Amino acid sequence: MNSSNYSLRRRLLLSASLLLIGFLGAMGVVLHNTFEQSVLSNAQDALKNQVLLLMANIDVVDQSVIVPPALSEPRLSQADADLFAQITTPAQGLVWRSDSLLGAKLPQLESQLGEFMFQKKVNITDNLAWADKPKLYSMTFGAEWESDVGDLPITITVAERTGAYARKLRDYRKQIFLWLSILGVALLALLLSLLSWVLKPLSKVATQVEEIEQGKRRRFDEEYPNEVSSLTQNLNQLLNFEEQRINRQKDVLGNLAHSLKTPLAVLKGISYSDQNKQDAQRQLEAMQNIIDYQLQGASAVGRRRFAKPIAIQKPTKQIIDSLQKLHADKQLTVVKQINDDVVFYGDQGDFMELLGNLLDNAFKWASSQVQVIVTNGESISHRSALNIEVIDDGVGIDPELKTTILQRGVRLDSQTPGHGLGLHIAKGIVEAYDGELSIEDMAPSGTVFKVVLN
């Protein structure tokens, strides 16, 4: 499933992970807010109960509020307690406060009769002893106390430190983060397993593509899910069509060559007059060259997506051995630099024809040495590209002729002998593989033919 640009599995996993993180994050926020509202509701209920409990302990005598020394809630009498209370009246102001306040005063809201008013995170005021300035939840309640001399309006304020509730929230946040993290990891693991199962057919297709390219199999299996089966069936049809086309093309070209061989042989065997024999021979040779060139150019298979790799050490040695025998009188030295792992993705006949023509040209023009260098190059696909250099130490090629040789569409009979048909065939094969053929000079003399096949 690898790709030079991206992996489908990685893309799906990243997208699903982002969605999962967003979903779990939103869930965490919702759960936290819900729990926070529950904590605040509990704080309000607890403070209401403290207000009612304090009202049950007090009495009013002659418009004066009487609070007993011993209250039902012992925390109000403790100096280091987390619960505080005070009572105020409109006429007298602050008439009572709990010992836990240490002489300080609670802020209070203007409460209507019989109305509870809750306040979040208020501060104790009017006392320097409270250096820590604790945050409080506060509940204020307004009431009227009936007495013999008339009703007495009073305001009761009870407050409690927020620390205990804040600790609950912190503990809950930790628990949420822990469990949502565990849930997220478990879901990601499950997602990975699910992706592996869902993408298994595509992984199998990718594996079989590599096996076909390496020549280990000829066709795709067709036992795939419906979504993939159509793809593999069409690819198999494409492979069948390509194979049949190449075989049919070779058969047609072979029949054509065989059909033309006999008429040409007959024409060569006819006796001509001294006046036109030389002209006829030249025309027959030109016809033979044109037919050879067109057959060779048309027989080039070209780039095939599913061509298996071909080791080039052996065919290269065969070509060199044949040319050394053909040019034995020149006693040329051949330097071959090809690693064992260098392979060609294409038709073996195309490679032998390409390298054979380049080496044949080098043997013709070399003075003492021919070099052939074949290496893997940088490829735009996952396949290995091929770099070929054929070097001779001959007289070199005229700069104007170099341009003419590589020019597309130049007639065969316009070439200088020795640089004609073979290089045209080589150039046609290179173009069939979307490659490049260039010619450079060697110092102090000689020529380098460079081929790059991507």
Wavefront OBJ file of the C-alpha trace (Angstrom):
o trace
v 0.000 0.000 0.000
v 2.997 2.270 -0.180
v 2.919 5.313 -2.412
v 5.334 8.109 -3.196
v 2.697 10.674 -2.188
v 0.582 9.219 0.584
v -0.734 6.016 2.127
v -4.462 5.364 2.021
v -4.284 3.609 5.395
v -2.401 6.529 6.939
v -4.883 8.988 5.478
v -7.903 7.122 6.825
v -6.256 6.625 10.206
v -5.345 10.299 10.480
v -8.864 11.419 9.530
v -10.505 8.971 11.920
v -8.064 9.944 14.699
v -8.886 13.624 14.300
v -12.613 12.870 14.386
v -12.128 10.632 17.413
v -10.090 13.261 19.252
v -12.717 15.888 18.488
v -15.553 13.609 19.586
v -13.840 12.533 22.810
v -12.835 16.122 23.553
v -16.407 17.320 23.108
v -17.627 14.437 25.265
v -15.103 15.384 27.967
v -16.281 19.016 27.935
v -19.923 17.975 28.156
v -19.265 15.541 31.011
v -17.149 18.112 32.873
v -19.773 20.836 32.526
v -22.500 18.450 33.604
v -20.542 17.390 36.675
v -19.681 21.025 37.471
v -23.347 21.921 37.387
v -24.032 18.970 39.689
v -21.317 20.179 42.110
v -22.775 23.694 42.135
v -26.241 22.288 42.682
v -24.945 20.250 45.628
v -23.233 23.348 47.044
v -26.464 25.345 46.783
v -28.479 22.592 48.452
v -25.908 22.282 51.251
v -25.917 26.050 51.869
v -29.735 26.182 51.852
v -29.777 23.476 54.491
v -27.265 25.432 56.576
v -29.454 28.565 56.296
v -32.537 26.654 57.448
v -30.577 24.955 60.227
v -29.293 28.321 61.469
v -32.818 29.781 61.419
v -33.959 26.865 63.582
v -31.340 27.811 66.188
v -32.026 31.552 66.528
v -34.722 33.536 68.282
v -35.869 37.190 68.335
v -36.559 39.007 71.603
v -37.561 42.681 71.642
v -36.353 43.216 68.063
v -33.001 41.627 68.959
v -31.634 38.466 67.343
v -30.586 35.862 69.897
v -28.129 33.160 68.736
v -27.212 30.423 71.243
v -23.498 29.830 71.947
v -23.713 26.160 70.992
v -25.032 25.752 67.459
v -26.188 22.602 65.742
v -23.396 23.055 63.176
v -20.082 22.886 65.102
v -18.017 24.229 62.198
v -19.441 27.701 62.725
v -17.749 27.807 66.109
v -14.324 26.642 64.878
v -11.587 29.101 63.927
v -10.154 26.996 61.117
v -13.491 25.856 59.702
v -14.611 26.085 56.082
v -18.169 27.199 56.892
v -19.161 30.763 57.767
v -22.372 32.628 58.632
v -23.670 36.076 59.534
v -26.997 37.767 60.255
v -27.871 41.371 59.420
v -30.901 43.585 59.847
v -31.769 46.770 57.977
v -31.780 48.839 61.167
v -28.774 47.475 63.019
v -26.616 46.096 60.212
v -24.466 43.165 61.256
v -25.992 41.672 64.409
v -24.203 38.318 64.479
v -21.371 36.418 62.805
v -19.881 33.000 63.383
v -16.626 32.496 65.217
v -15.172 30.903 62.084
v -15.176 34.352 60.393
v -12.505 35.652 62.799
v -14.059 39.109 62.818
v -14.396 39.347 59.061
v -17.541 40.041 57.084
v -19.293 38.202 54.247
v -20.528 40.037 51.187
v -24.263 39.656 50.768
v -26.886 40.239 48.126
v -30.083 42.189 48.551
v -32.450 39.282 49.034
v -36.211 39.617 48.811
v -38.416 38.108 51.439
v -38.350 34.308 51.246
v -35.830 34.311 48.368
v -32.586 32.339 48.256
v -29.775 34.007 46.290
v -26.632 32.067 45.396
v -23.262 33.659 44.651
v -20.179 31.900 43.238
v -16.579 32.502 44.297
v -16.905 35.537 46.560
v -14.180 36.762 48.955
v -14.148 37.380 52.708
v -13.702 41.106 53.370
v -12.861 43.547 56.160
v -10.165 41.530 57.874
v -6.441 41.414 57.237
v -6.171 38.084 59.063
v -7.398 36.328 55.934
v -4.200 36.562 53.936
v -5.146 33.659 51.692
v -8.403 35.363 50.639
v -10.320 32.117 50.173
v -12.928 31.758 47.474
v -16.425 31.044 48.764
v -19.815 29.861 47.638
v -22.405 32.096 49.330
v -26.143 31.758 49.918
v -28.282 34.728 51.141
v -31.833 34.403 52.421
v -34.245 37.168 53.408
v -36.889 36.586 56.120
v -39.191 38.429 58.540
v -39.338 37.325 62.123
v -42.646 37.815 63.925
v -42.453 39.196 67.503
v -44.723 40.822 70.028
v -43.487 44.270 69.081
v -43.677 43.738 65.340
v -41.984 41.927 62.462
v -38.201 42.048 62.234
v -36.667 41.687 58.745
v -33.395 39.773 58.823
v -30.912 38.587 56.222
v -28.987 35.361 56.782
v -25.818 34.698 54.773
v -24.000 31.364 54.852
v -20.791 30.716 52.916
v -18.506 27.770 52.396
v -15.006 27.440 50.964
v -14.884 26.215 47.376
v -11.821 24.023 48.009
v -13.698 20.785 48.653
v -15.804 21.243 45.537
v -12.763 22.290 43.489
v -10.976 19.103 44.551
v -13.966 17.082 43.411
v -13.816 18.818 40.040
v -10.067 18.232 39.724
v -10.421 14.566 40.616
v -13.277 14.223 38.167
v -11.254 15.922 35.412
v -8.393 13.489 36.013
v -10.779 10.559 35.875
v -12.367 11.866 32.685
v -8.963 12.373 31.035
v -7.768 8.926 32.142
v -10.818 7.026 30.992
v -11.289 8.962 27.775
v -7.598 8.376 26.982
v -8.011 4.659 27.605
v -11.170 4.686 25.508
v -9.400 6.614 22.744
v -6.450 4.203 22.651
v -8.807 1.225 22.633
v -10.861 2.747 19.807
v -7.717 3.542 17.813
v -6.498 -0.035 18.227
v -9.916 -1.267 17.144
v -9.839 1.178 14.233
v -6.412 -0.083 13.147
v -7.678 -3.650 13.198
v -10.782 -2.623 11.273
v -8.739 -0.711 8.686
v -6.390 -3.668 8.241
v -9.371 -5.929 7.670
v -11.170 -3.506 5.331
v -8.031 -2.643 3.328
v -6.745 -6.215 3.171
v -8.071 -6.725 -0.399
v -6.263 -3.567 -1.555
v -3.065 -4.727 0.164
v -3.423 -8.032 -1.653
v -3.854 -6.210 -4.978
v -0.721 -4.140 -4.293
v 1.243 -7.295 -3.438
v 0.102 -9.004 -6.624
v 1.041 -5.928 -8.674
v 4.603 -6.227 -7.339
v 4.623 -9.965 -8.050
v 3.471 -9.372 -11.634
v 6.136 -6.702 -12.119
v 8.756 -9.107 -10.775
v 7.555 -11.900 -13.051
v 6.376 -14.138 -10.188
v 2.802 -14.270 -11.503
v 1.030 -13.416 -14.749
v -2.473 -12.496 -13.602
v -4.441 -11.151 -10.624
v -6.629 -13.380 -8.497
v -10.321 -12.694 -8.978
v -11.569 -13.741 -5.531
v -12.087 -10.216 -4.204
v -15.001 -8.217 -2.776
v -17.354 -6.774 -5.370
v -15.825 -3.286 -5.058
v -12.354 -4.608 -5.976
v -13.310 -7.536 -8.194
v -14.232 -5.285 -11.130
v -10.805 -3.636 -10.908
v -8.846 -6.906 -10.924
v -10.969 -8.350 -13.731
v -10.367 -5.281 -15.884
v -6.643 -5.392 -15.101
v -6.516 -9.051 -16.124
v -8.285 -8.179 -19.368
v -5.761 -5.402 -19.920
v -2.863 -7.799 -19.331
v -4.390 -10.332 -21.741
v -4.955 -7.654 -24.353
v -1.419 -6.313 -24.014
v 0.114 -9.769 -24.293
v -2.029 -10.668 -27.289
v -1.235 -7.346 -28.956
v 2.506 -7.803 -28.575
v 2.386 -11.395 -29.814
v 0.166 -10.420 -32.738
v 2.469 -7.493 -33.576
v 5.527 -9.759 -33.580
v 3.734 -12.336 -35.738
v 2.674 -9.702 -38.276
v 6.162 -8.224 -38.450
v 7.716 -11.653 -38.770
v 5.354 -12.558 -41.609
v 6.078 -9.255 -43.308
v 9.822 -9.776 -43.078
v 9.495 -13.307 -44.425
v 7.252 -12.144 -47.285
v 9.659 -9.379 -48.346
v 12.763 -11.527 -48.113
v 11.986 -13.641 -51.160
v 11.106 -10.788 -53.586
v 14.220 -8.895 -52.582
v 16.354 -11.979 -53.073
v 14.847 -12.440 -56.522
v 15.481 -8.808 -57.459
v 19.079 -9.107 -56.303
v 19.542 -12.224 -58.426
v 18.290 -10.661 -61.660
v 20.987 -9.780 -64.191
v 21.083 -6.118 -65.004
v 22.920 -4.346 -67.758
v 26.212 -2.737 -66.908
v 24.545 0.634 -67.263
v 21.888 0.173 -64.569
v 23.343 -2.602 -62.392
v 25.018 -0.213 -60.008
v 21.899 1.969 -59.644
v 19.670 -1.059 -59.105
v 22.012 -2.445 -56.438
v 21.997 0.863 -54.550
v 18.224 1.074 -54.646
v 17.860 -2.533 -53.464
v 20.225 -1.939 -50.577
v 18.332 1.251 -49.659
v 15.067 -0.716 -49.740
v 16.588 -3.401 -47.546
v 17.828 -0.794 -45.059
v 14.475 0.964 -44.965
v 12.627 -2.319 -44.383
v 15.079 -3.344 -41.646
v 14.743 0.034 -39.961
v 10.960 0.098 -40.074
v 10.699 -3.496 -38.851
v 13.093 -2.889 -36.000
v 11.371 0.355 -35.001
v 7.894 -1.169 -35.147
v 8.946 -4.254 -33.177
v 10.009 -2.201 -30.155
v 7.586 -3.195 -27.425
v 8.126 -0.023 -25.396
v 7.222 0.714 -21.804
v 4.923 -1.797 -20.174
v 3.435 -1.117 -16.748
v 3.637 -4.744 -15.673
v 6.883 -5.764 -17.358
v 9.053 -7.989 -15.188
v 12.665 -6.985 -14.459
v 15.384 -8.459 -16.641
v 18.962 -8.958 -15.452
v 21.212 -7.366 -18.082
v 24.611 -8.851 -17.239
v 24.199 -11.919 -19.460
v 22.692 -10.259 -22.580
v 25.299 -7.480 -22.386
v 28.104 -10.063 -22.324
v 26.574 -11.856 -25.317
v 26.486 -8.629 -27.330
v 30.087 -7.735 -26.442
v 31.361 -11.249 -27.267
v 29.639 -11.162 -30.669
v 31.024 -7.711 -31.547
v 34.546 -8.656 -30.424
v 34.467 -11.598 -32.804
v 33.095 -9.416 -35.600
v 35.786 -6.760 -35.055
v 38.588 -9.099 -34.030
v 41.035 -7.376 -36.393
v 40.805 -4.131 -34.358
v 41.783 -5.833 -31.067
v 39.694 -3.443 -28.997
v 39.689 -3.397 -25.189
v 36.193 -3.468 -23.682
v 35.601 -2.062 -20.195
v 32.263 -3.145 -18.722
v 30.882 -1.551 -15.510
v 27.554 -3.146 -14.588
v 26.531 -4.267 -11.096
v 24.712 -7.549 -10.659
v 21.610 -5.816 -9.228
v 21.025 -3.631 -12.292
v 17.830 -4.696 -14.074
v 15.764 -3.457 -17.009
v 11.961 -3.201 -16.762
v 10.953 -3.938 -20.322
v 11.341 -6.332 -23.236
v 14.689 -8.120 -23.420
v 14.709 -7.792 -27.210
v 14.361 -4.002 -26.894
v 17.325 -3.817 -24.510
v 19.544 -6.004 -26.664
v 18.612 -4.040 -29.788
v 19.278 -0.691 -28.049
v 22.595 -1.641 -26.457
v 23.622 -3.692 -29.497
v 23.248 -0.737 -31.872
v 25.072 1.650 -29.533
v 27.940 -0.817 -29.003
v 28.079 -1.661 -32.713
v 28.493 2.031 -33.492
v 31.194 2.327 -30.795
v 33.113 -0.704 -32.132
v 33.049 0.772 -35.646
v 34.546 4.074 -34.580
v 36.753 3.199 -31.600
v 40.502 3.293 -31.941
v 41.535 1.096 -29.011
v 38.867 0.979 -26.314
v 35.114 0.805 -25.773
v 33.434 1.383 -22.416
v 29.903 0.458 -21.416
v 28.494 1.691 -18.085
v 24.981 0.749 -16.945
v 23.625 1.891 -13.570
v 20.310 2.339 -11.799
v 19.165 5.944 -11.804
v 16.537 8.064 -10.064
v 13.055 7.103 -11.113
v 9.772 9.011 -10.950
v 8.056 5.749 -9.992
v 8.915 2.953 -7.591
v 10.740 1.146 -10.417
v 14.446 1.515 -11.032
v 15.453 3.857 -13.818
v 18.360 2.940 -16.073
v 21.367 5.002 -17.150
v 23.453 3.711 -20.067
v 26.737 5.188 -21.283
v 28.596 3.795 -24.298
v 32.000 5.433 -24.843
v 34.484 5.068 -27.690
v 37.860 6.734 -28.201
v 37.381 7.343 -31.914
v 37.571 10.559 -33.914
v 34.263 11.847 -32.582
v 31.213 13.154 -34.420
v 30.859 16.468 -36.177
v 28.699 18.821 -34.035
v 26.290 19.510 -36.906
v 25.869 15.775 -37.540
v 25.145 15.122 -33.859
v 22.130 17.416 -34.042
v 21.004 15.855 -37.321
v 21.286 12.308 -36.030
v 18.992 13.001 -33.070
v 16.535 15.143 -35.002
v 13.066 13.603 -35.252
v 11.870 12.755 -38.769
v 15.201 12.976 -40.633
v 15.332 10.687 -43.687
v 17.561 7.654 -43.450
v 19.418 8.343 -46.660
v 20.543 11.775 -45.390
v 22.877 10.260 -42.780
v 26.616 9.792 -43.026
v 27.553 6.080 -43.394
v 28.309 4.557 -40.042
v 25.902 6.789 -38.097
v 22.633 5.882 -39.797
v 20.267 2.974 -39.309
v 21.593 1.670 -35.976
v 21.307 5.003 -34.182
v 17.843 5.598 -35.618
v 16.710 2.249 -34.272
v 18.282 3.017 -30.875
v 16.622 6.424 -30.793
v 13.245 4.866 -31.625
v 13.547 2.371 -28.780
v 14.535 5.111 -26.329
v 11.494 7.161 -27.356
v 9.272 4.087 -26.944
v 10.362 3.993 -23.289
v 9.915 7.763 -22.765
v 13.680 8.120 -22.350
v 16.360 10.495 -23.586
v 19.331 9.917 -25.871
v 22.171 12.431 -25.993
v 25.641 12.598 -27.539
v 28.662 14.200 -25.876
v 32.340 14.561 -26.764
v 35.134 12.867 -24.850
v 38.502 14.459 -24.125
v 40.860 14.354 -25.943
v 38.839 12.434 -28.555
v 35.898 10.095 -28.723
v 32.142 10.079 -28.203
v 29.773 9.290 -25.349
v 26.246 8.090 -26.089
v 24.084 8.613 -22.990
v 20.675 7.011 -22.531
v 18.347 7.718 -19.609
v 15.299 5.478 -19.222
v 12.919 6.590 -16.424
l 1 2 3 4 5 6 7 8 9 10 11 12 13 14 15 16 17 18 19 20 21 22 23 24 25 26 27 28 29 30 31 32 33 34 35 36 37 38 39 40 41 42 43 44 45 46 47 48 49 50 51 52 53 54 55 56 57 58 59 60 61 62 63 64 65 66 67 68 69 70 71 72 73 74 75 76 77 78 79 80 81 82 83 84 85 86 87 88 89 90 91 92 93 94 95 96 97 98 99 100 101 102 103 104 105 106 107 108 109 110 111 112 113 114 115 116 117 118 119 120 121 122 123 124 125 126 127 128 129 130 131 132 133 134 135 136 137 138 139 140 141 142 143 144 145 146 147 148 149 150 151 152 153 154 155 156 157 158 159 160 161 162 163 164 165 166 167 168 169 170 171 172 173 174 175 176 177 178 179 180 181 182 183 184 185 186 187 188 189 190 191 192 193 194 195 196 197 198 199 200 201 202 203 204 205 206 207 208 209 210 211 212 213 214 215 216 217 218 219 220 221 222 223 224 225 226 227 228 229 230 231 232 233 234 235 236 237 238 239 240 241 242 243 244 245 246 247 248 249 250 251 252 253 254 255 256 257 258 259 260 261 262 263 264 265 266 267 268 269 270 271 272 273 274 275 276 277 278 279 280 281 282 283 284 285 286 287 288 289 290 291 292 293 294 295 296 297 298 299 300 301 302 303 304 305 306 307 308 309 310 311 312 313 314 315 316 317 318 319 320 321 322 323 324 325 326 327 328 329 330 331 332 333 334 335 336 337 338 339 340 341 342 343 344 345 346 347 348 349 350 351 352 353 354 355 356 357 358 359 360 361 362 363 364 365 366 367 368 369 370 371 372 373 374 375 376 377 378 379 380 381 382 383 384 385 386 387 388 389 390 391 392 393 394 395 396 397 398 399 400 401 402 403 404 405 406 407 408 409 410 411 412 413 414 415 416 417 418 419 420 421 422 423 424 425 426 427 428 429 430 431 432 433 434 435 436 437 438 439 440 441 442 443 444 445 446 447 448 449 450 451 452 453 454
